[in-house]
Amino acid sequence: MLYRAAKGTVSPVVRALWRPQVEGADNVPRQGGVLLASNHLSFIDSVVIPLVAPRQVRFLAKSDYFTGTGAKGTASRLWFETMGMIPVERDDSQAAAKSLELALRVLAAGDAFGIYPEGTRSRDGRLYRGHTGVAHLAMTAGVPVVPVGLIGTDKVQPVGDNRVHRERFTVRFGTPIDPAGRWSGVPAGRARRELTDEVMDAIARLSGQPRATAYNERPSTVA
């Protein structure tokens, strides 16, 4: 399998050069659909999590990464395809709905799907309010959510910097949160909000980030 070959080659290099601290990997179920919900500090987060997780984790990725030309474009496409990333048109008016549909397909197939409840990268280091898509996916698919706390990836590749710096980082996998049967009789909107807030509280404990009460909106000028 190309994914195993790529991870078997790249992961040892990452561990040797960056010496990441990985905690709680045993909290990630080895089989069945599961959501890995993480804070988001850097573009490299979607590379780091799949490389250190004990199973393949699929993320959505901008379709641009799959359509480049020349040697760089080909290398980008092969990397993202090999790691199981799923192309999505981020600026499509139906992007949010399509993203949820794609995620549900991954979970229904019994695979792990990575999601950033904040929606976009934090530019000031704070943990922003989570969007309820993570709860919608967990409740609809009937899968647990493993909270993930990333520390230091913003130093490895700061927002707006194309360079990768040799800085240590930490990945913490928290205790799974299983929504099964917990919100019986509760209105759907309230249930999704409560589960999302529980997930964000867990991420905050893992990452140690200060909290922001607002949503983190993506600047229109950020690629």
C-alpha positions as CSV (number, residue, x, y, z in Angstrom):
1,M,0.0,0.0,0.0
2,L,1.4,3.4,-1.1
3,Y,0.3,5.1,2.1
4,R,2.1,2.6,4.4
5,A,5.2,2.9,2.2
6,A,5.2,6.7,2.3
7,K,4.5,6.9,6.0
8,G,7.2,4.2,6.7
9,T,9.7,6.4,4.8
10,V,8.7,9.9,5.9
11,S,7.7,9.3,9.5
12,P,11.1,8.2,10.7
13,V,12.7,11.2,9.1
14,V,10.3,13.6,10.8
15,R,10.9,11.9,14.1
16,A,14.6,12.0,13.7
17,L,14.8,15.7,12.6
18,W,12.0,17.2,14.7
19,R,11.8,14.8,17.6
20,P,8.1,15.3,18.2
21,Q,6.6,14.4,21.5
22,V,3.5,12.2,20.9
23,E,1.2,11.5,23.8
24,G,-2.0,9.3,24.1
25,A,-1.7,7.5,20.7
26,D,-3.4,4.6,22.3
27,N,-6.6,6.7,22.6
28,V,-7.1,6.4,18.9
29,P,-9.3,3.4,18.0
30,R,-7.4,1.2,15.6
31,Q,-10.6,0.2,13.7
32,G,-13.9,1.7,12.7
33,G,-14.9,5.2,11.8
34,V,-13.5,8.0,14.1
35,L,-13.1,11.7,14.0
36,L,-9.9,13.3,15.1
37,A,-10.7,16.9,16.0
38,S,-7.7,19.2,16.4
39,N,-6.8,22.8,17.1
40,H,-5.2,24.4,14.0
41,L,-2.0,26.3,14.2
42,S,-0.2,25.7,10.9
43,F,-0.5,24.4,7.4
44,I,1.7,21.5,8.4
45,D,-0.8,20.2,10.9
46,S,-2.5,18.1,8.2
47,V,0.9,16.5,7.6
48,V,1.9,16.0,11.2
49,I,-1.2,14.3,12.5
50,P,-1.3,11.6,9.8
51,L,2.4,10.9,10.2
52,V,2.3,10.4,14.0
53,A,-1.2,8.8,14.3
54,P,-1.4,5.0,14.7
55,R,-3.7,4.7,11.7
56,Q,-4.3,6.6,8.4
57,V,-6.2,9.9,9.0
58,R,-7.8,11.5,6.0
59,F,-8.2,15.3,5.7
60,L,-9.7,17.6,3.2
61,A,-7.3,19.6,1.1
62,K,-7.6,22.4,-1.4
63,S,-8.1,21.1,-4.9
64,D,-5.2,23.4,-6.0
65,Y,-2.8,20.9,-4.4
66,F,-4.0,18.2,-6.9
67,T,-3.9,20.3,-10.1
68,G,-0.5,21.9,-10.2
69,T,1.8,21.5,-13.2
70,G,5.4,20.6,-13.6
71,A,7.6,18.7,-11.2
72,K,6.4,20.6,-8.1
73,G,2.8,20.1,-9.1
74,T,3.2,16.4,-9.7
75,A,5.1,15.9,-6.5
76,S,2.3,17.8,-4.6
77,R,-0.4,15.7,-6.2
78,L,1.3,12.4,-5.5
79,W,2.0,13.3,-1.9
80,F,-1.6,14.3,-1.2
81,E,-3.1,11.4,-3.0
82,T,-0.7,8.9,-1.3
83,M,-1.6,10.3,2.2
84,G,-5.3,9.9,1.4
85,M,-6.2,13.6,1.3
86,I,-9.5,14.5,-0.3
87,P,-9.6,17.4,-2.8
88,V,-12.3,20.0,-2.2
89,E,-13.1,23.4,-3.8
90,R,-12.8,25.6,-0.7
91,D,-14.4,28.7,-2.3
92,D,-17.3,26.9,-3.8
93,S,-20.6,28.2,-2.4
94,Q,-21.6,24.6,-1.5
95,A,-18.1,23.8,-0.1
96,A,-19.4,23.3,3.5
97,A,-22.2,20.9,2.6
98,K,-19.9,19.0,0.2
99,S,-17.2,18.7,2.9
100,L,-19.6,17.2,5.3
101,E,-20.8,14.8,2.7
102,L,-17.3,13.7,1.9
103,A,-16.5,13.3,5.5
104,L,-19.5,11.1,6.1
105,R,-18.4,8.8,3.3
106,V,-15.0,8.4,4.9
107,L,-16.6,7.6,8.3
108,A,-19.1,5.2,6.8
109,A,-16.2,3.3,5.2
110,G,-14.8,2.8,8.7
111,D,-11.9,5.2,8.3
112,A,-10.5,8.0,10.4
113,F,-11.2,11.6,9.4
114,G,-9.4,14.7,10.6
115,I,-11.2,17.9,11.2
116,Y,-10.4,21.4,12.6
117,P,-13.6,22.6,14.4
118,E,-12.2,26.2,14.4
119,G,-12.4,26.1,10.6
120,T,-9.1,27.8,9.9
121,R,-5.7,28.4,11.4
122,S,-5.4,30.5,14.5
123,R,-3.2,33.6,13.7
124,D,-2.8,34.7,17.4
125,G,-2.4,31.4,19.2
126,R,-5.8,31.4,20.8
127,L,-8.3,28.6,20.5
128,Y,-11.5,29.8,18.9
129,R,-15.1,28.7,19.2
130,G,-15.8,25.5,17.4
131,H,-18.2,25.1,14.5
132,T,-20.8,22.4,15.1
133,G,-19.9,20.4,11.9
134,V,-17.8,18.1,14.1
135,A,-20.8,17.2,16.2
136,H,-23.0,16.8,13.2
137,L,-20.6,14.3,11.7
138,A,-20.1,12.4,15.0
139,M,-23.9,12.2,15.7
140,T,-24.9,11.4,12.1
141,A,-22.2,8.7,11.6
142,G,-22.4,7.4,15.1
143,V,-18.6,7.6,15.7
144,P,-16.5,8.8,18.6
145,V,-14.4,12.0,18.6
146,V,-10.8,11.9,19.6
147,P,-9.7,15.5,20.6
148,V,-6.2,16.4,19.5
149,G,-4.0,19.1,20.9
150,L,-1.1,20.4,18.8
151,I,1.7,22.5,20.5
152,G,4.5,24.2,18.6
153,T,3.5,23.4,15.0
154,D,3.1,27.2,14.5
155,K,6.9,27.4,15.0
156,V,7.6,24.7,12.6
157,Q,5.8,26.5,9.8
158,P,4.3,29.9,10.9
159,V,1.2,31.2,9.0
160,G,2.3,32.9,5.9
161,D,5.8,31.3,5.9
162,N,6.5,28.7,3.2
163,R,9.6,27.5,5.0
164,V,9.7,24.6,7.4
165,H,11.8,25.2,10.5
166,R,13.4,22.6,12.7
167,E,11.5,23.2,15.9
168,R,10.1,20.6,18.3
169,F,6.4,20.1,18.5
170,T,3.9,18.0,20.6
171,V,0.9,16.0,19.5
172,R,-1.6,15.0,22.3
173,F,-4.4,12.6,21.6
174,G,-7.1,12.8,24.2
175,T,-9.7,10.4,25.5
176,P,-12.4,9.6,22.9
177,I,-15.8,11.3,23.3
178,D,-18.6,9.0,22.3
179,P,-22.0,10.8,21.6
180,A,-24.0,7.6,21.5
181,G,-27.2,7.9,23.5
182,R,-26.1,11.0,25.4
183,W,-28.5,13.6,23.9
184,S,-31.7,11.5,23.6
185,G,-34.7,13.9,23.5
186,V,-32.5,17.0,23.3
187,P,-33.2,19.3,20.3
188,A,-30.6,18.6,17.6
189,G,-29.2,22.1,17.5
190,R,-28.6,22.2,21.2
191,A,-27.1,18.7,21.2
192,R,-24.6,19.7,18.5
193,R,-23.6,22.8,20.3
194,E,-23.1,21.0,23.6
195,L,-21.0,18.2,22.0
196,T,-18.9,20.7,20.1
197,D,-18.2,22.7,23.2
198,E,-17.2,19.5,25.0
199,V,-14.8,18.7,22.2
200,M,-13.3,22.2,22.3
201,D,-12.9,22.1,26.1
202,A,-11.0,18.9,25.7
203,I,-8.8,20.4,23.0
204,A,-8.1,23.4,25.2
205,R,-6.9,21.1,28.0
206,L,-4.6,19.2,25.7
207,S,-3.1,22.3,23.9
208,G,-3.1,24.7,26.8
209,Q,-4.2,27.5,24.6
210,P,-6.1,30.6,25.9
211,R,-9.7,30.7,24.7
212,A,-11.4,33.1,22.4
213,T,-15.2,33.4,22.6
214,A,-15.6,34.3,18.9
215,Y,-15.4,32.2,15.8
216,N,-12.1,32.4,13.8
217,E,-13.0,33.7,10.4
218,R,-10.7,33.1,7.5
219,P,-9.2,36.3,6.0
220,S,-10.1,36.5,2.3
221,T,-6.4,37.3,1.4
222,V,-5.0,34.1,3.1
223,A,-4.2,31.3,0.7
